[in-house]
Amino acid sequence: MGKPAGLGGLRRLLAVLTGGLMLAWPAFLAGYPLVFSDSAAFLHQTQGPLMIWDKPWIYGPLIFLFHWNLSLWPVVVAQGLMLSHLLWLLLRAFGGGASAGRHLLLCGMLAALTALPFSVAMVMPDVLTPAVALCAVLLAFGRASLSRGEVIWLCVLGSVGAAAHLSHLPMLGALMVVALLGGWRAAGRVAVPLFGAVALLLATNAVGHGKLSLSPYGSTFLLARMVANGSAIRTIEARCPEAGWALCAFEGRLAPYGPEVCSTRHCPRELLPSDIFLWEPSSPVNRDEAGQPRHFGGRALSGEAREIVRETVVREPFAVAWDALRDTLLQLAANRVGDTLERRHIGEGVLGRIEAFGPEETARFRAGAQWRDAMRGLAAPFLWIQGPVLVIGALALALLGWIGRRDRAALGLALGIGIAILANAFATGALSGPHDRYGARLAWLVVAGAVALGMRRQRAHGEASEASPLAPDGEPSAPAGLSVGAASLKG
């Protein structure tokens, strides 16, 4: 007698719920959801009257659907459930099938051995980076295992997730190219969330900033990166004072933000010269030549930043390309969690936003290990293993992808994860600056992909051992793994 359908659905639901809570364990360890300095800006997006100039108006309104200025706990729980559900779909599409036991095993491994829980437990759009990547590979190579409602859900989630951080757009674009491995229809399915994200960004920026643009002030970030690498400093020195730029007033005084003073090899990786140039109150972005505050300096300088960036690329194309390559490689090697755990990365701005939740919630936030600056010590025993596991996972994923290269679904998953990580490294390291947080939010996918493909092969070998070695006509039967892959590409 088979199991009742309702019982199977309940088991799936409980497995996804349990997996989501497992993935959020750092928040329970800390006693409160983890936050970052930028968390204040995303909370401000629904508490204040202004749109933040340097961040899309997406993640803040999205998490407001869960916290309602009452508590951040529902945000973390929702993020855990989202990733848990995507991992369930990952196993169903690429792991030879999903079950409660297999799902909890995968979630347990990722929770114990990777940085995933620290993204889930943090109120930041970092958790949406792997969500976008998983949506893309599922839409491209796992369509046969998805219902129509799940396809719609992945398209909506992919659209919102890709719009939540500008680095997600080039990553999703690269994954659309990888999807061509599954044919034009597969690439078309990935294009849906990409176009959806573009539409969301254009609409919100048109309403909030009066500009029909994907990133109205993004050129300021490119300028900061080029200043840190030195190429923009040389452009300013060559073109000033004739260019008439506001930064000409600082000609000869930009060295503290350039490579001569500090590089990613000598500065803490969580505080690069480009960060100081962008956010330090005394920097040329935020102070005019008379030393007076330049309000919303990054926004005010975006016009001339665009000119300086354009001229720098024309003057030194090879230097700019080399800097981008170096920063991409540095980002690929930056995957630590520790740079997000200390109190110094929270800032008083977050406290001010939490205070709007009321005195009781503020007291819970203050009592948390992160605000007390104890979280790094509590998390340390769980962090040392993540580096070796990433190396093993990457090697295993590459090997399993090569072994199963005739199975387009398996090959697509392996290539998709690799290209997503590479595109993320370029979009963050080369265009903003290498930070561990940017790498840690996505690198764990190599472990998830390797486990899924390992389960896929195990299931295929099990089915093959139960089947007859010869087909009815006397010819050898097709490998089970290939039949699974062919089925996953239908539709």
NORVENVEN-V182303 format. One record per residue. N is the residue number from 1. RES is the residue in three letters. SS is DSSP state (alpha for helix, beta for strand, coil for the rest). PSI is psi in radians with two decimals (999 if undefined). Layout:
{{N:RES:SS:PSI} {N:RES:SS:PSI}}
This chain:
{{1:MET:coil:2.26} {2:GLY:coil:2.86} {3:LYS:coil:2.50} {4:PRO:coil:2.46} {5:ALA:alpha:-0.64} {6:GLY:alpha:-0.64} {7:LEU:alpha:-0.69} {8:GLY:alpha:-0.72} {9:GLY:alpha:-0.66} {10:LEU:alpha:-0.70} {11:ARG:alpha:-0.74} {12:ARG:alpha:-0.80} {13:LEU:alpha:-0.80} {14:LEU:alpha:-0.63} {15:ALA:alpha:-0.76} {16:VAL:alpha:-0.74} {17:LEU:alpha:-0.80} {18:THR:alpha:-0.75} {19:GLY:alpha:-0.71} {20:GLY:alpha:-0.71} {21:LEU:alpha:-0.64} {22:MET:alpha:-0.70} {23:LEU:alpha:-0.26} {24:ALA:coil:0.27} {25:TRP:alpha:-0.54} {26:PRO:alpha:-0.54} {27:ALA:alpha:-0.69} {28:PHE:alpha:-0.64} {29:LEU:alpha:-0.71} {30:ALA:alpha:-0.40} {31:GLY:coil:0.04} {32:TYR:coil:2.62} {33:PRO:coil:2.50} {34:LEU:beta:2.58} {35:VAL:coil:2.91} {36:PHE:coil:2.91} {37:SER:coil:-0.65} {38:ASP:coil:-0.29} {39:SER:alpha:-0.58} {40:ALA:alpha:-0.70} {41:ALA:alpha:-0.69} {42:PHE:alpha:-0.60} {43:LEU:alpha:-0.62} {44:HIS:alpha:-0.47} {45:GLN:alpha:-0.33} {46:THR:alpha:0.03} {47:GLN:alpha:-0.47} {48:GLY:coil:3.00} {49:PRO:coil:-0.17} {50:LEU:coil:2.59} {51:MET:coil:2.45} {52:ILE:coil:2.27} {53:TRP:coil:-0.48} {54:ASP:coil:0.12} {55:LYS:coil:2.41} {56:PRO:coil:2.56} {57:TRP:coil:1.18} {58:ILE:coil:-1.04} {59:TYR:alpha:-0.69} {60:GLY:alpha:-0.93} {61:PRO:alpha:-0.58} {62:LEU:alpha:-0.84} {63:ILE:alpha:-0.34} {64:PHE:alpha:-0.49} {65:LEU:alpha:-0.32} {66:PHE:alpha:-0.59} {67:HIS:alpha:-0.53} {68:TRP:coil:0.58} {69:ASN:coil:0.57} {70:LEU:coil:-0.83} {71:SER:coil:2.57} {72:LEU:coil:-0.13} {73:TRP:alpha:-0.75} {74:PRO:alpha:-0.50} {75:VAL:alpha:-0.85} {76:VAL:alpha:-0.73} {77:VAL:alpha:-0.76} {78:ALA:alpha:-0.69} {79:GLN:alpha:-0.70} {80:GLY:alpha:-0.74} {81:LEU:alpha:-0.67} {82:MET:alpha:-0.87} {83:LEU:alpha:-0.64} {84:SER:alpha:-0.74} {85:HIS:alpha:-0.70} {86:LEU:alpha:-0.63} {87:LEU:alpha:-0.59} {88:TRP:alpha:-0.81} {89:LEU:alpha:-0.62} {90:LEU:alpha:-0.80} {91:LEU:alpha:-0.70} {92:ARG:alpha:-0.71} {93:ALA:alpha:-0.65} {94:PHE:alpha:-0.20} {95:GLY:coil:0.23} {96:GLY:coil:0.19} {97:GLY:coil:2.61} {98:ALA:coil:2.47} {99:SER:coil:2.86} {100:ALA:alpha:-0.76} {101:GLY:alpha:-0.80} {102:ARG:alpha:-0.70} {103:HIS:alpha:-0.81} {104:LEU:alpha:-0.57} {105:LEU:alpha:-0.81} {106:LEU:alpha:-0.83} {107:CYS:alpha:-0.69} {108:GLY:alpha:-0.74} {109:MET:alpha:-0.81} {110:LEU:alpha:-0.63} {111:ALA:alpha:-0.64} {112:ALA:alpha:-0.46} {113:LEU:alpha:-0.12} {114:THR:coil:3.07} {115:ALA:coil:-0.07} {116:LEU:alpha:-0.81} {117:PRO:alpha:-0.48} {118:PHE:alpha:-0.40} {119:SER:alpha:-0.70} {120:VAL:alpha:-0.71} {121:ALA:coil:-0.08} {122:MET:beta:2.39} {123:VAL:coil:1.38} {124:MET:coil:2.68} {125:PRO:coil:0.03} {126:ASP:coil:-0.57} {127:VAL:alpha:-0.35} {128:LEU:alpha:-0.25} {129:THR:alpha:-0.97} {130:PRO:alpha:-0.49} {131:ALA:alpha:-0.75} {132:VAL:alpha:-0.76} {133:ALA:alpha:-0.75} {134:LEU:alpha:-0.70} {135:CYS:alpha:-0.75} {136:ALA:alpha:-0.83} {137:VAL:alpha:-0.56} {138:LEU:alpha:-0.76} {139:LEU:alpha:-0.64} {140:ALA:alpha:-0.81} {141:PHE:alpha:-0.04} {142:GLY:coil:0.32} {143:ARG:alpha:-0.65} {144:ALA:alpha:-0.39} {145:SER:alpha:-0.04} {146:LEU:coil:2.50} {147:SER:coil:2.94} {148:ARG:alpha:-0.69} {149:GLY:alpha:-0.65} {150:GLU:alpha:-0.63} {151:VAL:alpha:-0.77} {152:ILE:alpha:-0.77} {153:TRP:alpha:-0.77} {154:LEU:alpha:-0.62} {155:CYS:alpha:-0.74} {156:VAL:alpha:-0.85} {157:LEU:alpha:-0.74} {158:GLY:alpha:-0.68} {159:SER:alpha:-0.87} {160:VAL:alpha:-0.76} {161:GLY:alpha:-0.72} {162:ALA:alpha:-0.55} {163:ALA:alpha:-0.30} {164:ALA:alpha:-0.38} {165:HIS:coil:2.30} {166:LEU:coil:-0.44} {167:SER:alpha:-0.28} {168:HIS:alpha:-0.44} {169:LEU:alpha:-0.91} {170:PRO:alpha:-0.57} {171:MET:alpha:-0.79} {172:LEU:alpha:-0.62} {173:GLY:alpha:-0.73} {174:ALA:alpha:-0.66} {175:LEU:alpha:-0.50} {176:MET:alpha:-0.62} {177:VAL:alpha:-0.76} {178:VAL:alpha:-0.61} {179:ALA:alpha:-0.35} {180:LEU:alpha:-0.35} {181:LEU:alpha:-0.53} {182:GLY:alpha:0.06} {183:GLY:coil:3.01} {184:TRP:alpha:-0.61} {185:ARG:alpha:-0.67} {186:ALA:alpha:-0.79} {187:ALA:alpha:-0.62} {188:GLY:alpha:-0.65} {189:ARG:alpha:-0.66} {190:VAL:alpha:-0.50} {191:ALA:alpha:-0.45} {192:VAL:alpha:-0.93} {193:PRO:alpha:-0.52} {194:LEU:alpha:-0.84} {195:PHE:alpha:-0.59} {196:GLY:alpha:-0.72} {197:ALA:alpha:-0.74} {198:VAL:alpha:-0.76} {199:ALA:alpha:-0.74} {200:LEU:alpha:-0.79} {201:LEU:alpha:-0.75} {202:LEU:alpha:-0.75} {203:ALA:alpha:-0.83} {204:THR:alpha:-0.64} {205:ASN:alpha:-0.57} {206:ALA:alpha:-0.71} {207:VAL:alpha:-0.79} {208:GLY:alpha:-0.58} {209:HIS:alpha:-0.09} {210:GLY:coil:0.37} {211:LYS:coil:2.22} {212:LEU:coil:1.42} {213:SER:coil:2.63} {214:LEU:coil:-0.62} {215:SER:coil:1.55} {216:PRO:coil:-0.54} {217:TYR:coil:0.36} {218:GLY:coil:-0.36} {219:SER:alpha:-0.45} {220:THR:alpha:-0.63} {221:PHE:alpha:-0.70} {222:LEU:alpha:-0.70} {223:LEU:alpha:-0.78} {224:ALA:alpha:-0.70} {225:ARG:alpha:-0.70} {226:MET:alpha:-0.54} {227:VAL:alpha:-0.78} {228:ALA:alpha:-0.58} {229:ASN:alpha:-0.18} {230:GLY:coil:-0.37} {231:SER:alpha:-0.70} {232:ALA:alpha:-0.55} {233:ILE:alpha:-0.73} {234:ARG:alpha:-0.63} {235:THR:alpha:-0.79} {236:ILE:alpha:-0.73} {237:GLU:alpha:-0.56} {238:ALA:alpha:-0.50} {239:ARG:alpha:-0.22} {240:CYS:coil:2.62} {241:PRO:coil:-0.03} {242:GLU:coil:-0.55} {243:ALA:coil:-0.46} {244:GLY:coil:0.30} {245:TRP:coil:2.63} {246:ALA:alpha:-0.56} {247:LEU:alpha:-0.18} {248:CYS:alpha:-0.47} {249:ALA:alpha:-0.30} {250:PHE:alpha:0.26} {251:GLU:coil:2.27} {252:GLY:coil:-0.10} {253:ARG:coil:0.34} {254:LEU:coil:-0.05} {255:ALA:alpha:-0.67} {256:PRO:alpha:-0.26} {257:TYR:alpha:0.13} {258:GLY:coil:-3.11} {259:PRO:coil:-0.33} {260:GLU:coil:-0.56} {261:VAL:coil:-0.66} {262:CYS:coil:2.52} {263:SER:coil:3.02} {264:THR:coil:-0.22} {265:ARG:coil:-0.34} {266:HIS:coil:-0.38} {267:CYS:coil:2.71} {268:PRO:coil:2.36} {269:ARG:coil:-0.34} {270:GLU:coil:-0.05} {271:LEU:coil:1.49} {272:LEU:coil:2.82} {273:PRO:alpha:-0.60} {274:SER:alpha:-0.61} {275:ASP:alpha:-0.78} {276:ILE:alpha:-0.75} {277:PHE:alpha:-0.67} {278:LEU:alpha:-0.70} {279:TRP:alpha:-0.33} {280:GLU:coil:2.22} {281:PRO:coil:-0.46} {282:SER:coil:0.08} {283:SER:coil:2.86} {284:PRO:coil:-0.34} {285:VAL:coil:-0.63} {286:ASN:coil:0.03} {287:ARG:beta:2.44} {288:ASP:coil:-3.10} {289:GLU:coil:-0.37} {290:ALA:coil:0.01} {291:GLY:coil:0.11} {292:GLN:coil:2.57} {293:PRO:beta:2.40} {294:ARG:coil:1.74} {295:HIS:coil:2.34} {296:PHE:coil:0.89} {297:GLY:alpha:-0.71} {298:GLY:alpha:-0.64} {299:ARG:alpha:-0.72} {300:ALA:alpha:-0.57} {301:LEU:coil:0.04} {302:SER:alpha:-0.57} {303:GLY:alpha:-0.91} {304:GLU:alpha:-0.47} {305:ALA:alpha:-0.70} {306:ARG:alpha:-0.71} {307:GLU:alpha:-0.75} {308:ILE:alpha:-0.73} {309:VAL:alpha:-0.81} {310:ARG:alpha:-0.79} {311:GLU:alpha:-0.59} {312:THR:alpha:-0.72} {313:VAL:alpha:-0.69} {314:VAL:alpha:-0.71} {315:ARG:alpha:-0.70} {316:GLU:coil:1.10} {317:PRO:alpha:-0.69} {318:PHE:alpha:-0.64} {319:ALA:alpha:-0.72} {320:VAL:alpha:-0.74} {321:ALA:alpha:-0.72} {322:TRP:alpha:-0.74} {323:ASP:alpha:-0.72} {324:ALA:alpha:-0.72} {325:LEU:alpha:-0.80} {326:ARG:alpha:-0.77} {327:ASP:alpha:-0.58} {328:THR:alpha:-0.77} {329:LEU:alpha:-0.69} {330:LEU:alpha:-0.67} {331:GLN:alpha:-0.64} {332:LEU:alpha:-0.52} {333:ALA:coil:-0.07} {334:ALA:coil:1.82} {335:ASN:coil:0.36} {336:ARG:coil:2.71} {337:VAL:coil:-0.51} {338:GLY:alpha:-0.40} {339:ASP:alpha:0.00} {340:THR:alpha:0.03} {341:LEU:coil:-0.38} {342:GLU:coil:2.71} {343:ARG:alpha:-0.55} {344:ARG:alpha:-0.27} {345:HIS:alpha:0.09} {346:ILE:coil:-1.00} {347:GLY:coil:2.66} {348:GLU:alpha:-0.36} {349:GLY:alpha:-0.64} {350:VAL:alpha:-0.75} {351:LEU:alpha:-0.75} {352:GLY:alpha:-0.65} {353:ARG:alpha:-0.66} {354:ILE:alpha:-0.56} {355:GLU:alpha:-0.45} {356:ALA:coil:-0.24} {357:PHE:coil:-0.19} {358:GLY:coil:2.81} {359:PRO:alpha:-0.61} {360:GLU:alpha:-0.76} {361:GLU:alpha:-0.65} {362:THR:alpha:-0.70} {363:ALA:alpha:-0.68} {364:ARG:alpha:-0.68} {365:PHE:alpha:-0.80} {366:ARG:alpha:-0.55} {367:ALA:alpha:-0.21} {368:GLY:coil:2.67} {369:ALA:coil:-0.55} {370:GLN:coil:-0.78} {371:TRP:coil:-0.57} {372:ARG:coil:0.02} {373:ASP:coil:0.60} {374:ALA:coil:-0.06} {375:MET:alpha:-0.67} {376:ARG:alpha:-0.75} {377:GLY:alpha:-0.68} {378:LEU:alpha:-0.64} {379:ALA:alpha:-0.33} {380:ALA:alpha:-0.76} {381:PRO:alpha:-0.33} {382:PHE:alpha:-0.11} {383:LEU:alpha:-0.50} {384:TRP:alpha:-0.52} {385:ILE:alpha:-0.25} {386:GLN:alpha:-0.70} {387:GLY:alpha:-0.97} {388:PRO:alpha:-0.67} {389:VAL:alpha:-0.66} {390:LEU:alpha:-0.75} {391:VAL:alpha:-0.82} {392:ILE:alpha:-0.74} {393:GLY:alpha:-0.73} {394:ALA:alpha:-0.77} {395:LEU:alpha:-0.73} {396:ALA:alpha:-0.72} {397:LEU:alpha:-0.77} {398:ALA:alpha:-0.75} {399:LEU:alpha:-0.81} {400:LEU:alpha:-0.63} {401:GLY:alpha:-0.67} {402:TRP:alpha:-0.76} {403:ILE:alpha:-0.69} {404:GLY:coil:0.49} {405:ARG:coil:-0.36} {406:ARG:coil:-0.24} {407:ASP:coil:1.82} {408:ARG:alpha:-0.59} {409:ALA:alpha:-0.81} {410:ALA:alpha:-0.77} {411:LEU:alpha:-0.70} {412:GLY:alpha:-0.70} {413:LEU:alpha:-0.83} {414:ALA:alpha:-0.81} {415:LEU:alpha:-0.70} {416:GLY:alpha:-0.78} {417:ILE:alpha:-0.77} {418:GLY:alpha:-0.79} {419:ILE:alpha:-0.64} {420:ALA:alpha:-0.76} {421:ILE:alpha:-0.71} {422:LEU:alpha:-0.77} {423:ALA:alpha:-0.67} {424:ASN:alpha:-0.70} {425:ALA:alpha:-0.69} {426:PHE:alpha:-0.81} {427:ALA:alpha:-0.46} {428:THR:alpha:-0.90} {429:GLY:alpha:-0.82} {430:ALA:alpha:-0.55} {431:LEU:coil:-0.30} {432:SER:coil:-0.72} {433:GLY:coil:2.45} {434:PRO:coil:2.20} {435:HIS:coil:2.44} {436:ASP:alpha:-0.67} {437:ARG:alpha:-0.66} {438:TYR:alpha:-0.62} {439:GLY:alpha:-0.72} {440:ALA:alpha:-0.51} {441:ARG:alpha:-0.31} {442:LEU:alpha:-0.44} {443:ALA:alpha:-0.52} {444:TRP:coil:-0.29} {445:LEU:alpha:-0.45} {446:VAL:alpha:-0.61} {447:VAL:alpha:-0.81} {448:ALA:alpha:-0.74} {449:GLY:alpha:-0.72} {450:ALA:alpha:-0.73} {451:VAL:alpha:-0.76} {452:ALA:alpha:-0.78} {453:LEU:alpha:-0.57} {454:GLY:alpha:-0.75} {455:MET:alpha:-0.61} {456:ARG:alpha:-0.79} {457:ARG:alpha:-0.68} {458:GLN:alpha:-0.78} {459:ARG:alpha:-0.71} {460:ALA:alpha:-0.74} {461:HIS:alpha:-0.65} {462:GLY:alpha:-0.75} {463:GLU:alpha:-0.65} {464:ALA:alpha:-0.64} {465:SER:alpha:-0.47} {466:GLU:alpha:-0.35} {467:ALA:coil:2.83} {468:SER:coil:2.46} {469:PRO:coil:-0.28} {470:LEU:beta:2.44} {471:ALA:coil:2.90} {472:PRO:coil:-0.51} {473:ASP:coil:0.10} {474:GLY:coil:-0.11} {475:GLU:coil:2.65} {476:PRO:beta:2.41} {477:SER:coil:2.73} {478:ALA:coil:2.51} {479:PRO:coil:2.46} {480:ALA:alpha:-0.61} {481:GLY:alpha:-0.63} {482:LEU:alpha:-0.64} {483:SER:alpha:-0.63} {484:VAL:alpha:-0.74} {485:GLY:alpha:-0.70} {486:ALA:alpha:-0.68} {487:ALA:alpha:-0.60} {488:SER:alpha:-0.27} {489:LEU:coil:-0.06} {490:LYS:coil:2.50} {491:GLY:coil:999}}
